[in-house]
Amino acid sequence: MTEGPAERQHEAGVVPRTRAEHLAARLEARIRTLAPGAPVGTIEELRTESGFARATVSEAVRLLADRGVLVVRPGRGGGLFAAEQGPVVRMRRTLLAAANRPTEVADAVELRNQLEELIDLGAARCCGEADAAELRSRLRAMEVAADWGGFVRATWALHERIAELCPNAMARAVYVATLGHLGTTSPQLESDDARSYRGRRLQVHVDLVDAITAGDDAAVRAAVARHHHTD
């Protein structure tokens, strides 16, 4: 599972992901083929196999544990094991399986919008300085995106990072699942006012990040309202 060109480079318009996220995606694909409780290995074994640094492997393991995909058992005889597929994980996979169907996309948008305020308020209460810097980096990716599709993917990446800060694990899992589902669509923008619209959407997300990083609940609620109604 050594890193190849596809992992080192990104196609034009595709939002860069961290090494840990790349590794987590590859491990999750493997874990899905295993029975619950099956061993996945140890962090050191995965480090040797993947060629990634220990910190990167540890972060990938944390991401998978947060998603309910992986169980970490410390001590002698411990290691990493495939998790039981509880209702949240099953829901996430159900959402991700229904790709590119208009009705399911509309459902995913509605569900994501209902969870937005809960997710963003949770993020605001847990956002540290390093988190704030990363959120602003995601905003920058939105700003410099080459086209509308890249802008939308960068937007999903920002929201996914915000969700990672929310301490409500169940809400986070369902919310991230809707983002994964929406990421399977191929967004198009056909409008003479496309540049202006993109600018308005960027500003909405700047306001949202400002509110989250300030830890201001009232500002977060106001930003979420603008997020849902800015056109």
For each residue, the residues with C-beta under 8 A, 3 or more apart:
1: 26 49 50 51
2: 50 51
3: 7 8 19 50 51 52
4: 7 8
5: 8 9
6: 9
7: 3 4 19 22
8: 3 4 5
9: 5 6
10: 14 15 16
11: 14
12: 146 150
13: 145 146 147 149 150 153
14: 10 11 150 153
15: 10 141 145 150 153 154 156 157
16: 10 141
17: 21 22 157
18: 21 22 59
19: 3 7 22 23 52 56
20: 23 24 56 57 59 60 63
21: 17 18 24 25 60 63
22: 7 17 18 19 25 26
23: 19 20 26 27 46 50 52 56 57 60
24: 20 21 27 28 60 61 63 64
25: 21 22 28 29
26: 1 22 23 29 30
27: 23 24 30 31 40 46 60 64 70
28: 24 25 31 32 64 67 69
29: 25 26 32 33
30: 26 27 33 34 40
31: 27 28 34 40 64 69 70 82 83
32: 28 29
33: 29 30
34: 30 31 38 40 82
35: 38 82
36: 82 83 84 85
37: 81 82 84
38: 34 35 81 82
39: 79 80 81
40: 27 30 31 34 46 70 79 80 81 82
41: 45 46 49 79 80
42: 45 46 79 80
43: 46 47 54 57 58 61 80
44: 47 48 54
45: 41 42 48 49
46: 23 27 40 41 42 43 49 50 52 57 60 61 80
47: 43 44 50 51 52 53 54 57
48: 44 45 51
49: 1 41 45 46
50: 1 2 3 23 46 47 57
51: 1 2 3 47 48
52: 3 19 23 46 47 56 57 60
53: 47 56 57
54: 43 44 47 57 58
55: 58 59
56: 19 20 23 52 53 59 60
57: 20 23 43 46 47 50 52 53 54 60 61
58: 43 54 55 61 62
59: 18 20 55 56 62 63
60: 20 21 23 24 27 46 52 56 57 63 64
61: 24 43 46 57 58 64 65 70 72 80
62: 58 59 65 66
63: 20 21 24 59 60 66 67 164
64: 24 27 28 31 60 61 67 69 70
65: 61 62 68 69 70 71 72
66: 62 63 164 169 172
67: 28 63 64 70 89 92 173 176
68: 65 83 86 88 89 92 169 173
69: 28 31 64 65 82 83 89
70: 27 31 40 61 64 65 67 80 81 82 83
71: 65 80 81 82 83
72: 61 65 78 79 80
73: 77 78 79 80 81
74: 78
75: 78
76:
77: 73
78: 72 73 74 75
79: 39 40 41 42 72 73
80: 39 40 41 42 43 46 61 70 71 72 73
81: 37 38 39 40 70 71 73
82: 31 34 35 36 37 38 40 69 70 71
83: 31 36 68 69 70 71 86 89
84: 36 37
85: 36 89 90
86: 68 83 89 90
87: 90 91
88: 68 91 92 169 170 173 174
89: 67 68 69 83 85 86 92 93 173
90: 85 86 87 93 94
91: 87 88 94 95 173 174 177
92: 67 68 88 89 95 96 173 174 176 177 180
93: 89 90 96 97 177
94: 90 91 97 98
95: 91 92 98 104 108 174 177 178 180 181
96: 92 93 99 177 180 181 184
97: 93 94
98: 94 95 101 104 181
99: 96 104 181 184 185
100: 105 184 185 186
101: 98 104 105
102: 105 106
103: 106 107
104: 95 98 99 101 107 108 181
105: 100 101 102 108 109 181 182 185
106: 102 103 109 110
107: 103 104 110 111
108: 95 104 105 111 112 178 181 182
109: 105 106 112 113 178 182
110: 106 107 113 114
111: 107 108 114 115 174 178
112: 108 109 115 116 175 178 179 182
113: 109 110 116 228
114: 110 111
115: 111 112 118 119 171 174 175 178
116: 112 113 119 120 175 224 227 228
117: 120 121 220 221 224
118: 115 121 122 166 168 171
119: 115 116 122 123 162 163 166 168 171 172 175
120: 116 117 123 124 162 166 208 211 212 220 223 224
121: 117 118 124 125 217 220 221
122: 118 119 125 126 165 166 167 168 171 172
123: 119 120 126 127 162 163 165 166 212
124: 120 121 127 211 212 213 214 215 216 217 220
125: 121 122 167 215
126: 122 123 131 165 166 167
127: 123 124 131 132 135 165 212 213 215
128: 131 132
129: 132 133
130: 133 134
131: 126 127 128 134 135 165 213
132: 127 128 129 135 136 209 212 213
133: 129 130 136 137
134: 130 131 137 138 161
135: 127 131 132 138 139 158 161 162 209 212 213
136: 132 133 139 140 209 213
137: 133 134 140 141
138: 134 135 141 142 154 157 158 161
139: 135 136 142 143 158 202 205 206 209
140: 136 137 143 144
141: 15 16 137 138 144 145 154 157 158
142: 138 139 145 151 154 155 158 202 205
143: 139 140 202
144: 140 141
145: 13 15 141 142 148 150 151 153 154
146: 12 13 150
147: 13 150 151
148: 145 151 152 187 188 189 194 198
149: 13 152 153 186 187 188
150: 12 13 14 15 145 146 147 153 154
151: 142 145 147 148 154 155 198 201 202
152: 148 149 155 156 187
153: 13 14 15 145 149 150 156 157 183
154: 15 138 141 142 145 150 151 157 158
155: 142 151 152 158 159 201 205
156: 15 152 153 159 160 179 182 183
157: 15 17 138 141 153 154 160 161
158: 135 138 139 141 142 154 155 161 162 205 209
159: 155 156 162 163 179
160: 156 157 163 164 176 179
161: 134 135 138 157 158 164 165
162: 119 120 123 135 158 159 165 166 208 209 212
163: 119 123 159 160 166 172 175 176 179
164: 63 66 160 161 172
165: 122 123 126 127 131 161 162 212
166: 118 119 120 122 123 126 162 163 171 172 175
167: 122 125 126
168: 118 119 122 171 172
169: 66 68 88 172 173
170: 88 173 174
171: 115 118 119 122 166 168 174 175
172: 66 119 122 163 164 166 168 169 175 176
173: 67 68 88 89 91 92 169 170 176 177
174: 88 91 92 95 111 115 170 171 177 178
175: 112 115 116 119 163 166 171 172 178 179
176: 67 92 160 163 172 173 179 180
177: 91 92 93 95 96 173 174 180 181
178: 95 108 109 111 112 115 174 175 181 182
179: 112 156 159 160 163 175 176 182 183
180: 92 95 96 176 177 183 184
181: 95 96 98 99 104 105 108 177 178 184
182: 105 108 109 112 156 178 179 185
183: 153 156 179 180
184: 96 99 100 180 181
185: 99 100 105 182
186: 100 149
187: 148 149 152
188: 148 149
189: 148 194 197 198
190: 194
191: 194 197
192:
193: 196 197
194: 148 189 190 191 197 198
195: 198 199
196: 193 199 200
197: 189 191 193 194 200 201 231
198: 148 151 189 194 195 201 202
199: 195 196 202 203
200: 196 197 203 204 230 231
201: 151 155 197 198 204 205 230
202: 139 142 143 151 198 199 205 206
203: 199 200 206 207
204: 200 201 207 208 223 226 227 230
205: 139 142 155 158 201 202 208 209 227
206: 139 202 203 209 210
207: 203 204 210 211 219 223 226
208: 120 162 204 205 211 212 220 223 224 227
209: 132 135 136 139 158 162 205 206 212 213
210: 206 207 213 214 219 223
211: 120 124 207 208 214 216 219 220 222 223
212: 120 123 124 127 132 135 162 165 208 209 215 220
213: 124 127 131 132 135 136 209 210
214: 124 210 211 219
215: 124 125 127 212
216: 124 211 219 220
217: 121 124 220 221
218: 221 222
219: 207 210 211 214 216 222 223
220: 117 120 121 124 208 211 212 216 217 223 224
221: 117 121 217 218 224 225
222: 211 218 219 225 226
223: 120 204 207 208 210 211 219 220 226 227
224: 116 117 120 208 220 221 227 228
225: 221 222 228 229
226: 204 207 222 223 229 230
227: 116 204 205 208 223 224 230
228: 113 116 224 225
229: 225 226
230: 200 201 204 226 227
231: 197 200
